[in-house]
Amino acid sequence: MNKIINYIVIFAIMSMIACNSRKVSEQAAEAKKTYTCPMHPQIIQDKPGTCPICGMDLVPVTAGGDKTEVTLSESQVELANITVQPLRVQEIGNSILLNGRLRADENQTEMISTRVPGRLDKLFLKETGVRITQGQVIYEIYSEQLLTFQQEFLLAHEQAKSIDNKRYQSYLQAAKKKLWLYGMTEAQINDLSKSKVTNPRIQFVAPAAGIITEIMVSEGQYVTEGAAIYRLEKLNKLWVEAELYPHEASLIKLGEPVTIYVNGFANHPMESTVIFLSPEYRQGSQIFILRAALFNPDYQFVPGMQAEIVFEHSKKKALTLPADAVIREENGGHVYRKTGKGIFKAQMVTTGLENFNKVEITGGIEEGDSIVVTGAYLLYSEIVLKKGANPMAGHHHGQGTEQAATSSQRTTKVEEKPITVDPRFSQQLGAVITSYLKVKDALVASNAKNASTQILEVATKLKQVDMSLLKGDAHMKWMEQLKTMEESIKRIEADKDIEIQRASFSQLTNALYAAIKVFQVKGLQAYYQYCPMAFDSKGAYWISREEQISNPYFGEQMLRCGETKETLK
């Protein structure tokens, strides 16, 4: 009986120990649980709450394993469209983006003019933009001169029939050729020889095909021999012309390749070559003209459309990856290296030269490594949600979120020493900033049309900045930023796509901020603000008069997403 009682006591004690152990394990597991924001994965904390950036509820994640590595199944890799390519040596150069416009190829211009003097009785085509075909009747002229030539032809025709003599045959051929040279067709001459009836009103046909771009006469008008009537353009091949600054003109030569992006067809880049470089500056400015040819067999492009020309210079051989393969964040850039079947590991990299399509890799990975080139951001999100931490958070010597933000702010600041300039220049730069803020407000309101309108004021104020007030190094530093600002302004003005405007606005901000840091603006009171979620979490800055966040990259969708990085004074 005592043995039974002892067993019962021992069992109860063991059950209590097991329950306590289970409770301790559950508490430990709960202690390890961390929380993150689905929209801002860089926000990580050890308790529930809301995201300080966007206000969304934080979701729990479980930490554990290698925080820089993720494993996916074959189906997950396929669904995420993850592709890899080896890091290899390729040619890369600095890219220059030029804003251009499509023009008709003047080598294909046709001018239709009258062959005889007379009264223009009828125009069969009275509006521009109409396509005509070769041989189509286009106008009718009353011509006494042509009437005389018809009578001469009929007389020669009768003489040649009645007198079998080579001389009269030659007269007939000469009279016939004269009618042909003065615009009558073979069919009209044959009809004349059969009917024997002259007509002072002759219909003329188009000697070439094309689109009417200009009509130079009106019905009832008397015209002289050789008077221009229609201008025709053939649009199966166009010119793309862009402006070059003097320092850019030396970077490209005739025959070198360029890539053309026509507005509205950004996903269809077209390769071409430079066919013309202006031998002199455009009158009244320091501008060269570059021209490239664009084939247009389907007539989808028309003169007047805006386009961008991209060309590379100072090319070199280097280890390169597609630009989208590199994830940029506060702690630097990183890529995802495939280490096994379905296994991808985040790897910090250092980058060098970068253009619109490629980026040079100068350290962190080696030639031949298999690197993710599409789907990299999905891997980044997957690691954050599965591991509960930013995969690269530990690559700044253990600094926390606040320290990392400070480091990012420090690296994005312009390290140039301020330059003392003429107060008039500072005042003019301040006027540019005032106009810039109106564009920012238009983007906050997601109003693309208003942004295109307001940017015109920025362009005007920028042109009013007197560069002659700057000397030596100051002048060179201003020119470095001026080109970027001018290009960004042109794109915002030309493109009605709000997302493209926002991307150009980011570039404008970077250049304007750099100018502010170098030249200073007396009396300026503004805030340099940052959104980490802009452009697929690559981040972007803007300048604001108000300290409260009003995000120009998301508008009402995420109006308060962002933070103030610096107060500009």
C-alpha positions in Angstrom: 0.0 0.0 0.0 2.9 2.3 0.8 4.5 1.5 -2.5 1.3 2.6 -4.3 1.2 5.8 -2.5 4.9 6.5 -3.3 4.3 5.9 -7.0 1.3 8.3 -7.0 3.4 11.0 -5.3 6.3 10.5 -7.8 4.0 10.6 -10.8 2.4 13.9 -9.5 5.8 15.5 -9.1 6.9 14.4 -12.5 3.7 15.8 -14.1 4.3 19.1 -12.3 7.9 19.3 -13.6 6.7 18.5 -17.2 4.0 21.1 -17.1 6.5 23.7 -15.8 9.0 22.7 -18.4 6.4 23.0 -21.1 5.3 26.4 -19.8 8.9 27.6 -19.7 9.4 26.4 -23.3 6.3 28.2 -24.4 7.4 31.4 -22.6 10.9 31.1 -24.2 9.3 30.6 -27.7 7.1 33.6 -27.1 10.2 35.6 -26.0 12.0 34.7 -29.2 9.0 35.9 -31.3 9.6 39.2 -33.2 7.3 41.4 -35.2 7.7 43.2 -38.5 5.8 45.5 -40.9 4.6 43.8 -44.1 5.2 47.0 -46.0 8.4 48.1 -44.3 10.4 45.0 -43.5 13.2 47.0 -42.0 11.0 47.7 -39.0 11.6 44.9 -36.5 10.7 44.8 -32.8 10.2 42.2 -30.1 6.5 43.1 -29.2 3.3 43.7 -31.1 2.5 47.2 -32.2 2.1 49.4 -35.3 4.6 50.5 -37.9 6.0 53.9 -37.1 6.1 54.7 -40.8 2.8 53.7 -42.2 0.7 52.7 -39.1 0.0 49.1 -40.2 -0.2 46.4 -37.6 3.1 44.5 -37.2 2.9 40.7 -37.9 4.8 38.0 -36.0 7.8 36.2 -37.5 10.0 33.5 -36.2 13.7 33.9 -36.0 16.1 31.1 -36.5 18.8 29.6 -38.8 21.0 31.6 -41.1 19.4 35.0 -41.4 21.1 35.6 -44.8 19.8 32.5 -46.4 16.5 31.2 -47.7 15.5 27.9 -49.3 12.7 27.7 -51.9 11.0 24.8 -53.7 11.1 24.4 -57.4 7.6 25.6 -57.7 8.3 28.7 -55.6 11.3 29.5 -57.7 9.2 29.3 -60.8 6.3 31.3 -59.4 8.7 34.1 -58.3 10.3 34.2 -61.7 13.8 33.8 -60.1 16.5 33.5 -62.7 20.3 33.4 -62.2 23.3 34.2 -64.3 27.0 33.9 -63.6 29.0 37.0 -62.7 31.2 37.6 -65.7 33.3 40.2 -67.4 31.4 42.4 -69.8 31.8 45.8 -71.4 30.3 48.7 -69.4 30.5 52.5 -69.8 29.1 55.7 -68.5 25.6 56.4 -69.9 24.4 59.7 -71.1 20.7 60.3 -71.6 19.6 62.9 -74.2 16.1 64.2 -74.7 15.2 64.3 -78.4 12.3 64.6 -80.8 11.3 62.7 -84.0 11.6 64.5 -87.3 10.8 63.6 -90.8 13.8 62.4 -92.8 14.5 65.3 -95.2 16.3 63.0 -97.6 12.9 61.4 -98.3 10.9 64.7 -98.8 9.2 65.1 -102.1 8.0 68.4 -103.5 5.2 68.2 -106.1 5.2 71.2 -108.4 3.2 72.1 -111.5 4.9 71.6 -114.9 2.8 74.2 -116.8 1.5 77.7 -116.0 -2.2 78.2 -115.7 -5.2 78.4 -113.4 -5.5 75.8 -110.6 -9.1 74.8 -111.1 -9.3 71.9 -108.6 -7.4 70.4 -105.7 -8.5 66.8 -105.1 -6.7 66.7 -101.7 -7.2 69.8 -99.5 -5.9 68.7 -96.1 -2.6 67.8 -94.6 -1.9 64.4 -93.0 -3.5 62.5 -95.9 -1.6 59.7 -97.5 -1.4 59.6 -101.3 -0.2 56.9 -103.6 1.9 57.3 -106.7 -0.3 57.8 -109.8 -3.2 59.2 -107.8 -5.0 62.2 -109.4 -4.3 65.2 -107.1 -5.0 68.5 -109.0 -6.5 69.9 -112.2 -5.1 72.9 -114.2 -6.5 75.1 -117.0 -3.5 75.7 -119.2 -3.5 77.4 -122.6 0.1 76.4 -123.1 -0.7 72.7 -122.7 -3.6 73.2 -125.0 -1.2 74.5 -127.7 1.1 71.5 -127.1 -1.9 69.1 -127.6 -2.8 70.8 -130.9 0.9 70.4 -132.1 0.8 66.7 -131.2 -2.4 66.1 -133.2 -1.0 68.0 -136.2 2.2 65.9 -136.1 0.1 62.8 -135.7 -1.9 63.5 -138.8 1.2 64.4 -140.8 2.9 61.2 -139.7 -0.1 59.2 -140.9 -0.5 60.9 -144.3 3.2 61.1 -145.2 5.4 58.1 -144.8 8.5 59.9 -143.9 11.0 59.4 -141.0 11.1 63.2 -140.5 7.4 63.4 -139.6 7.7 60.4 -137.4 10.4 62.2 -135.5 8.1 65.3 -135.2 5.4 63.1 -133.7 7.8 61.6 -131.2 9.1 65.0 -130.2 5.5 66.3 -129.8 4.5 63.3 -127.7 7.6 63.7 -125.5 6.8 67.3 -124.9 3.4 66.4 -123.6 4.9 63.8 -121.3 7.5 66.2 -120.0 4.8 68.7 -119.2 3.0 66.3 -117.0 0.5 64.3 -119.1 0.5 60.6 -118.6 1.0 57.9 -121.2 -2.7 57.0 -120.9 -3.8 60.6 -121.4 -1.6 61.0 -124.5 -3.1 57.7 -126.0 -6.6 58.9 -125.3 -5.8 62.2 -127.1 -4.4 60.4 -130.1 -7.6 58.3 -130.3 -10.2 61.0 -129.6 -8.5 63.8 -131.5 -10.2 66.2 -128.9 -8.0 68.7 -127.1 -8.8 69.8 -123.5 -7.3 72.9 -121.7 -8.2 71.3 -118.4 -5.8 68.5 -117.5 -5.7 66.4 -114.4 -2.3 65.7 -113.0 -1.2 62.7 -110.9 1.2 62.3 -108.0 4.7 61.4 -109.1 5.5 59.8 -105.7 3.8 58.4 -102.6 3.8 59.9 -99.2 1.9 62.0 -96.6 0.9 65.5 -97.3 2.6 67.8 -94.8 2.0 71.2 -96.6 -0.3 72.6 -99.2 1.1 75.8 -100.8 -1.8 76.9 -103.2 -5.5 77.3 -103.3 -8.2 76.5 -105.9 -8.6 79.3 -108.5 -5.1 80.5 -108.0 -2.9 81.2 -111.1 0.4 79.4 -110.8 3.6 79.7 -112.8 5.6 76.9 -114.2 7.4 75.1 -111.4 5.2 76.5 -108.6 5.1 74.2 -105.5 1.7 72.6 -104.7 2.2 69.8 -102.2 5.0 68.8 -99.8 5.2 65.0 -99.2 7.0 63.2 -96.4 7.8 59.5 -96.4 7.6 58.3 -92.8 8.9 54.7 -93.1 12.2 56.2 -91.8 12.5 59.1 -89.4 15.2 61.1 -87.8 15.7 61.4 -84.0 17.5 64.7 -83.1 18.8 65.6 -79.6 20.8 68.4 -78.2 24.4 67.9 -76.9 26.4 70.2 -74.6 30.0 70.9 -75.7 31.5 68.6 -73.1 29.3 65.8 -74.3 29.9 66.3 -78.0 33.5 65.0 -77.6 32.3 61.7 -76.1 30.5 60.4 -79.2 31.4 60.1 -82.9 29.7 59.4 -86.2 28.7 55.7 -86.6 28.7 54.9 -82.9 25.7 52.9 -81.6 22.9 54.5 -79.6 19.7 53.2 -78.0 16.4 55.0 -78.7 13.4 55.0 -76.4 10.3 56.7 -77.9 7.8 58.0 -75.3 4.9 55.6 -75.0 7.1 52.7 -76.2 9.6 52.6 -73.3 9.5 48.8 -73.3 10.7 48.7 -77.0 14.2 50.0 -77.1 15.6 50.4 -80.7 19.2 50.3 -81.7 20.6 52.8 -84.1 23.8 54.7 -85.0 24.7 58.3 -85.1 24.4 59.6 -88.7 25.0 63.3 -88.1 26.8 65.6 -85.7 26.4 69.3 -86.2 29.7 71.0 -87.2 28.8 74.2 -85.4 26.9 75.5 -82.4 23.2 76.3 -82.7 22.7 80.0 -83.2 22.4 81.9 -79.9 23.4 78.9 -77.7 26.2 76.5 -76.9 24.3 73.4 -78.3 25.3 70.7 -80.8 22.8 68.6 -82.7 23.1 64.8 -82.8 21.0 62.8 -85.2 20.2 59.1 -85.5 18.0 57.2 -87.9 14.9 55.3 -86.8 13.2 52.8 -89.1 9.4 53.0 -89.0 7.9 50.3 -91.3 4.6 50.1 -89.4 4.2 53.9 -89.2 3.7 53.6 -85.4 5.9 56.7 -84.8 5.2 60.2 -86.2 7.2 63.4 -86.3 7.0 65.5 -83.2 7.0 62.5 -80.8 9.5 62.8 -78.0 12.2 60.3 -77.5 15.3 59.6 -75.4 18.7 58.7 -76.8 21.1 56.7 -74.6 24.7 56.2 -75.4 27.7 54.9 -73.5 31.2 56.3 -73.4 34.5 55.6 -71.7 33.8 51.9 -71.9 35.9 49.3 -70.1 35.9 45.6 -69.2 34.6 44.8 -65.8 32.6 42.3 -63.7 28.9 43.3 -64.2 25.4 42.4 -63.4 22.0 43.7 -64.5 21.1 46.8 -62.4 18.0 45.1 -61.0 20.1 42.3 -59.5 21.5 44.6 -56.8 19.2 45.5 -53.8 19.9 48.9 -52.5 19.0 49.7 -48.9 20.3 51.8 -45.9 23.2 49.5 -45.2 24.5 49.3 -48.7 23.9 47.0 -51.7 23.6 43.3 -51.7 22.8 40.5 -54.2 21.6 36.9 -53.8 24.0 34.1 -54.6 22.8 30.7 -55.4 24.6 28.2 -53.2 22.7 25.0 -53.9 19.4 23.7 -55.3 16.8 26.2 -54.3 19.2 27.8 -51.8 19.9 31.6 -52.0 22.2 33.5 -49.8 22.3 37.3 -49.4 25.8 38.8 -50.0 27.0 42.3 -49.5 28.7 43.8 -52.6 30.5 47.0 -53.5 29.7 48.6 -56.8 31.5 50.9 -59.1 30.4 52.3 -62.5 26.7 52.0 -63.2 24.5 52.9 -66.1 20.8 52.4 -67.0 21.2 48.7 -67.6 24.3 47.4 -65.8 26.3 47.9 -62.7 30.0 47.1 -62.1 30.7 44.8 -59.1 34.0 45.6 -57.5 33.9 43.4 -54.4 31.9 40.9 -52.3 31.4 38.2 -55.0 33.7 36.5 -57.5 33.6 35.8 -61.2 31.5 32.7 -62.0 29.3 33.0 -58.9 25.6 32.4 -59.8 23.7 35.5 -59.0 19.9 36.1 -59.0 19.1 38.7 -61.7 15.3 38.6 -61.5 13.2 38.2 -58.4 15.9 39.5 -56.0 13.5 41.7 -54.1 11.1 38.8 -53.6 14.0 36.9 -52.0 14.7 39.9 -49.8 11.0 40.0 -48.6 11.0 36.3 -48.1 14.0 36.4 -45.8 12.7 39.3 -43.7 9.3 37.6 -43.2 10.7 34.1 -42.5 13.8 35.1 -40.4 12.4 38.1 -38.7 15.3 40.4 -39.6 17.0 42.3 -42.3 19.5 39.9 -43.8 22.1 42.6 -44.0 21.4 44.2 -40.6 24.6 42.8 -39.1 26.9 44.2 -41.8 27.5 47.5 -40.0 29.2 46.1 -36.9 26.1 45.4 -35.1 24.5 48.8 -35.3 20.8 49.1 -34.6 18.0 50.5 -36.8 18.6 54.0 -35.6 22.3 53.8 -36.1 21.9 52.3 -39.5 19.6 55.1 -40.5 22.2 57.6 -39.3 24.8 55.8 -41.3 22.6 55.9 -44.4 21.9 59.6 -43.8 25.6 60.2 -43.6 26.4 58.4 -46.8 23.7 60.2 -48.7 24.8 63.6 -47.6 27.0 65.6 -50.0 30.5 65.8 -48.5 31.5 68.8 -50.5 32.7 71.8 -48.6 30.4 74.9 -48.9 31.6 77.5 -51.3 31.0 81.2 -50.8 29.3 82.7 -53.8 27.8 86.0 -54.9 24.6 86.6 -52.9 22.7 87.1 -56.2 23.5 83.6 -57.2 22.2 82.3 -53.8 19.0 84.3 -54.3 18.5 82.9 -57.8 19.0 79.3 -56.5 16.4 80.0 -53.8 13.9 80.9 -56.5 14.5 77.6 -58.2 13.8 75.8 -54.8 10.5 77.8 -54.4 9.4 76.6 -57.9 10.6 73.0 -57.1 8.3 72.9 -54.1 5.3 73.5 -56.3 6.2 70.4 -58.3 6.5 68.4 -55.1 3.0 69.5 -54.0 1.6 68.4 -57.5 3.2 65.0 -57.1 1.8 64.7 -53.5 -1.6 65.3 -55.0 -0.8 62.7 -57.8 -1.6 65.4 -60.4 0.6 64.6 -63.4 -0.8 67.4 -65.5 -0.1 70.0 -62.8 3.4 68.6 -62.3 4.1 69.1 -66.0 2.8 72.7 -65.7 4.7 73.6 -62.6 8.0 72.2 -63.9 7.9 74.9 -66.5 8.4 77.5 -63.8 11.4 75.5 -62.5 12.9 75.5 -66.0 12.4 79.3 -66.2 13.9 80.0 -62.9 16.8 77.7 -63.7 17.6 79.6 -66.9 17.6 82.8 -64.9 20.4 81.6 -62.7 23.4 83.6 -63.8 26.4 81.2 -64.1 28.7 84.1 -64.8 28.5 84.9 -61.1 30.5 81.7 -60.4 34.2 81.4 -61.0 36.6 78.5 -61.3 35.8 75.4 -59.2 32.4 76.8 -58.3 31.4 77.1 -61.9 32.4 73.5 -62.6 30.5 72.2 -59.6 27.4 74.0 -60.7 27.6 72.6 -64.3 27.8 69.1 -62.8 24.4 69.5 -61.3 22.9 71.7 -63.9 22.8 69.0 -66.6 21.0 66.5 -64.3 18.4 69.2 -63.4 17.8 70.1 -67.0 17.3 66.5 -68.1 15.0 65.8 -65.2 12.9 68.9 -65.9 12.5 67.9 -69.6 11.3 64.4 -68.6 8.8 65.7 -66.1 7.4 68.2 -68.6 7.2 65.8 -71.5 5.9 62.6 -69.8 2.3 62.5 -68.5 3.0 59.2 -66.6 3.0 60.1 -62.9 5.5 57.3 -62.0 8.0 58.4 -64.6 7.6 62.0 -63.4 8.3 60.8 -59.8 11.5 59.0 -60.9 12.7 62.2 -62.7 11.7 64.2 -59.6 14.0 62.0 -57.5 16.9 62.8 -59.8 16.1 66.5 -59.7 16.0 66.4 -55.9 19.4 64.8 -55.7 21.0 67.4 -58.0 19.3 70.3 -56.3 20.2 69.0 -52.8 23.9 68.7 -53.9 23.7 72.3 -55.2 22.2 73.6 -51.9 25.0 71.9 -49.9 27.8 73.4 -52.0 26.5 76.9 -52.6 24.2 77.5 -49.6 21.0 79.5 -49.8 20.6 82.4 -47.4 17.4 82.3 -45.4 16.5 78.8 -46.5 14.4 76.8 -44.0 13.5 73.4 -45.4 13.6 69.7 -44.6 15.4 66.9 -46.5 13.1 63.9 -46.2 13.3 60.2 -47.2 10.9 57.4 -48.1 12.5 54.0 -47.8 9.7 52.3 -49.8 10.0 54.4 -53.0 10.9 52.6 -56.2 10.7 49.0 -54.9 12.3 49.9 -51.6 15.4 51.5 -53.2 14.4 54.7 -51.4 14.2 58.3 -52.5 14.5 61.8 -51.1 12.7 65.1 -51.5 12.9 68.6 -50.1 9.9 70.1 -48.2 9.1 73.4 -46.5 7.0 71.5 -43.9 8.4 69.2 -41.3 5.3 67.0 -41.5 5.7 64.2 -44.1 3.8 64.6 -47.3 5.2 61.8 -49.6 5.5 62.9 -53.3 6.3 59.3 -54.4 3.0 57.7 -53.1 0.6 60.6 -52.5 -2.5 59.6 -50.7 -1.7 55.9 -50.8 1.1 56.3 -48.2 1.0 60.1 -47.5 2.9 59.9 -44.2 5.5 57.3 -45.2 8.9 58.8 -44.6 11.1 60.6 -42.2 13.1 63.8 -42.0 16.8 63.2 -42.5 18.2 66.7 -42.3 17.1 70.3 -41.7 18.4 72.6 -44.4 19.3 76.1 -43.3 
